Amino acid sequence: MVIQLDEVSKRYGEKVVISDVSLQINQGECLVLMGDNGSGKTTLLRLLAGLIYPTEGKVLRKITGGTKKTLIRRTGYAIDRLPVTNFTAEDYLLAMGLMQGLSKKETLYQTGVWFELFGLMEDKNELIASYSKGMRQKVNIMQSLLGDPELLLLDEPLSGLDRNSQKNLIQLLSEYKKTKMTLVCASHEQLIVSELADRVVEMHRGKLIRLLQPEEIVTVDTTLVRVTNLSEADAKILSTAEGIIELSTQSKKEAEPEITIIMHSSHSDILLAQILAKGGSIQSVTREEK
C-alpha cells in the first residue's frame, strides 16, 4: 500500500486543523509524526484511516491485491486511548476479530500470543473497565493488529506502558515491519524514533513543517506530571498551551479523574504555576532526561 496526500486540508467550521499537507507514505516504511498537542497528528491519522475526509485535497491509496472495499480490513488503528467498556479483554478482541471476518479460532490464536507477550494472560477474562491505563493500552494495540493489517496507524502507542512492555511492543512492530507492513505512528517517544522510524514528520498547528531522518531528531528533556482536581474546561485550555506535548485523562471508579501531562521541561515552571492557579492538585512530577 502506498498513500499519497495531495494538498490535504481539514476544517471544522472556521477552525483549520490540517492545512495544505502533501506527503507520500511508502509500503513497508515507518513514518513517525511528531509535534506538540494540537499540532494535527491525530487528525492526520484519522484521515489516513478513512474515518474522516479532507475538506480540500485528496488522499490517494494504491492497494495491492484488493480494492477500496478491502481497505478497512487492511488498516489497523490504535486510537489515543481505548474507551472503557464492560467487555472482558478476550470477549472484546474476539468481537473485533469476528467483525473483521476472522474466524474464532484464528482470533483466539492471535490474541493468545499477545496476551502472553504483554503479561495479560491471567487478566484476559477481567472487565476492561477494571483495567489500568497501561492494560487498556495493551488491548488497544492488540485490536489494531488483528488480521495482520497492511497499514497500521498508532496514536502514542507507548503511552501508559511500562518499560518492559514498550520494548516488547517495539520488537513486535519490528517483526511486522519486516513483512512490509506500513507503520504510521504519532509519538513523541525517542524509542519509537530510534528503533523503528525511517522518516520523521514534524508538525505544528496543522502544517507539515519538515521531513527529517531519525538521526536528525534533537531530543529534549520532558517532564511527566500527574494532576487531579482540574476541570475539563481548564484541561482543554491547558492542552493548547506552549510546551505541552501530550495531555490525557484517566478516569478511575469512585475517584477523582487523573490527568497525565507530558511537557517540555524548559516550560515546566510556567505550566506548573498555571495548573496550580487553576486549582489543580499536583500528584507527582517526574523529569525524564533523554
N, C-alpha and C positions, 0 to 999 in steps of 0.2 A: 504494500500500500504506500503510495506517495500522495502527500497532501500539499496543495498549493493555496495559499491565502493571497488573494489579489485585491489590494487596497480595501481591506475589510474595516468597516466601522460598525459600532453598535451603540445605539442611543436608547434611553428610556425617557421619553418625553424630551425635555430640554437637556437632560444630563447625558454627556458623552462618556461612555465607559471604555470603549475601544476606538481608537482613532487612526485610520489610514494605515493599517498593518499589512505589509506584504512579506511573505515568508514561505519557503519551501521546506517540508519535512520529508526526509528520505527514509525508505524502508530499512529497518534494521538499526537505525541510529537512536541515540538517547539525546533528546533535546531538553534542557533544563531552563525553566522560566524563573528568573529572579527579579525581585522588586519588592518594595515595601507594601504593607497592607493598603489596598485600594488602588494598586497600580494596574489592575486589569487581568491578572493571571487567571483567576477562577473563571471570569467571563470568557477568556480565550479558550480555556479547556472546555467549557460548555458549548462553544461554537464548534470546536473540533469534534465533540461527541455528537453533534447534530441535535442537541436538546433545545437550542435556540438558533435563530437565523440572523445573519447580518442585516443591519439597516441599509448599508451600502456595501458594494463589493461582492466578491464571490469566494466561497470555499469549495475548491475542486478536489475530487478524490479519484485516484486511479486505483481500482480494486482488482487484485489478481484473483482469477478463478471464481468470480462471482459478479453480482450486480449490486445496485444500491439497496435492494431489498435485504441483502445479507449483511449490510453494514452494521446493524445493531448487534448481530451475533458476533461479528468480528471485532467489536470495540468493547474493551473493559474500562470501567470508570470508577475509581475510588474517590468519592467526594471528600470535602474537607473534614466532615465528621458524620459518622453513621447515626441516623435517628434512633432514639431509644424505642424499642418495640417489646411486645410481650411474647415474642417468639423465643424459643431456645436457639442457641447458635446453630446447632445441627439442623433444626427444622427450617430456620431462615435460609440457610445455604442450600438446603435441599429444594425449597420452594423456588429460589432464584435459579438453580440449575435446571429444574423442570420447565420453568418459564422460557429458558433459552433453548429448549429442545434436547437437553441432555437426559440420558436415562438415569434412573435412581441409582443403579449400580455404579455408573461412571461418576456421578456426583459424589457419592459416598466414598469412592476410592480417592478421588482428588482431594476432597476435604479432609479425609483421614490422614493423608500425608501432611497437610498443612497444620492440622490440629497438633500433630506430633512435633512438627518443626517449631511452632510458636508456643508450645507448652500449654495448650488449651484442652488436651485430651480429657482431663478429669473434670473440666468445666463445660464441655460441649452441650450437656443437657440442662444447663442452668439458663435462666432467663437473661436475655441480653440487657434488660432493664437493671439487672443487679450487677452488671459488669462495670469495671473501672474504665476510664477513658482509654487507657492503653489496650485493654482487652477488646473494647469495641473497635478500636482502630485495626486490630489484627483481623477481626471478622470482616471489616470494611475492605481490607486489602484482599482477603480470601475470595469474597464475592466478585471482585473485579477480575480475578484470574480464572474464573470458571470458564471452561470451554477453550482455553488456550487462545485468547484473542490475538488478532493480528496487530491491533493498535491498543496500547494500554496507556490510559490517562490517570495520573496520580496527583492529587492535591495535598501537598505537605504530608507525604507518606510516612515520614519518620516521627511525626508529631505524636507524643504520648507514649512512644515505645522506649523501653529500657535499652541500654547499650547493646546487650547480647541479642535482643530481638532485631535491633537495627542492623547488626552485622549479618544475621540470618537472612533478613529481607534483601540486603544488598547482594548477598551471594545468590539467592534465588533469582533475583532480577537479572543478574549477570548471566545465569544459565539460560534464562528465557531469551535474552538478547542474542545469544549465540544461535538461536533458531530463527533469527531475522525478525523477531518481534520488534515493533517500533514503540519506543517509550517517550512520552512527554510528561515531565514532572515539574510541577510548581513547587519550588523548595528553596529555602534559604540555607539549607544544611550543606556544609563543606564536604561531608562524607558522600553525599549524592554526587556532587560535582567531581570530586577526585576519583571516585571509584566507577562511575557509570557514564558521565557526560561525554558526548562527542562535541557538542556545541552548547553554548550558553546564550540565552536571550535576556538582555537586561531591559526591563520595562519601567516606565514612570508615567503615572497619570494617563494610562491607556495607550501610550505610544511606545513603539519599539525604539529604544534609544540606540542600541548597538548589539552586534553579534560578536561573541568572544569565544576563544578557545579556553578549555578548562584551566590551563596553566596561566592564563591572563587574569584570572579572578584574584583580586586582592581581598583577603579575608579581614573581617573586623571583629572586635570583641563584642559579644552580645550579653545582655542581662535578662534573665528569666524572673518574672515577678508574678506571684500569685496573690490575687486580691478578692476580697468579699465586700459586701455592703456597698456596691456600686450599682446604680440604677441602669436599666437597659439603655435609656436615652443618653446618659453620661458615657457609658461604654461605647456607644455608637459614635459619639463625638470624639472620644479619645482615640478610636481606631484610625481616624484620619490624620492624627497629629504627626508632625515630622518626627522621624526616629522610630516609629512603630513598625515592626516587621510583621508580627502576627498577633492577633487577639482572638481568643476563643473562650467560650463559656461552657463550663461543665456543670450540669445540674446534678444534685445529689438528693436522694429521698430524705425528707424531713431535715434538710439542712440548707443553709444559705448557698445559692449558686456561686461557684468559684470561677473567677476569670483568670485565665493564664495569658500573660502578655510577654512577648519576646521583643526586646527593643535594642537599638544600638546603645552600647554602654556610654558613648560620648553624650547621649541625650538623657541618660538615666536620672540625673539630679533634677532636671526640669520636669520630666514626666512623673517622677515620684511625687514631687511637690504638687503637681496638678491632680494626681489621684487623691492625695490627702485633702486638698482644697475642696474636692467634690464629695468628701465624706467617705471615701473608700478606706477599708481596713487592709493594710498590707500584711499578708500572712508569711511570706518569705521572699527573699531576694537572693538570687544566685547568679554570680558572674561566670560566664563561660568564655574562657580565653581560647582562641584558635591557634 
